[in-house]
Amino acid sequence: MLHVDEFDDFYTSTYRRVVGQLYAMLGDLNEAEDAVQEAYCRAWQRRTKLNEYDSPEAWVRTVAYRIAVSSWRRARNRLAAHRRHGPQDPVQSTGSGHLELIGALAGLPYEQRRVVVLHHLVGLPLADICRETGTPLGTVKSRLARGRQALAQHFTELTDSADGRISEDV
């Protein structure tokens, strides 16, 4: 088992070398750094077993390479899907009302925001929200009601501050 100081020493003494090796394999420094950083995160999670490997550095290098290959596969699959389905519909420009809605949602506590978005923007029925969040129906209803109330208050204050005028984009 590597203790924190030992892992820190391991990381410090091997990081640049492993990045250099991955860079030589991949030909892209950013990809190499990303993959190596993720590999060291996984090594940290396995630090209790890291000393059991013949060469922890080789293990990190192998994991980093596999992470990079997985990234390439995902990119290739995205490209194939893009070719198969064509480009996505263009995104509509966001008016000031949309931005105000995003700001209002950001002001809600996370759990209320999540339920409001799932119900009103995604269009999920309450039962599906319960399944997706692992939350009882009564709690979902309560969060939805509180979220709606907070949004109504926000937009009432917005209307009052604009002398009764509110953007029609909302």
Sequence and secondary structure as in RCSB ss.txt:
>XXXX:A:sequence
MLHVDEFDDFYTSTYRRVVGQLYAMLGDLNEAEDAVQEAYCRAWQRRTKLNEYDSPEAWVRTVAYRIAVSSWRRA
RNRLAAHRRHGPQDPVQSTGSGHLELIGALAGLPYEQRRVVVLHHLVGLPLADICRETGTPLGTVKSRLARGRQA
LAQHFTELTDSADGRISEDV
>XXXX:A:secstr
   HHHHHHHHHHHHHHHHHHHHHHHS HHHHHHHHHHHHHHHHHTTTTGGGSS HHHHHHHHHHHHHHHHHHHH
HHHHHHHHHH S        HHHHHHHHHHHTS HHHHHHHIIIIIS   HHHHHHHHT  HHHHHHHHHHHHHH
HHHHHHHHHHHTTT   TT 
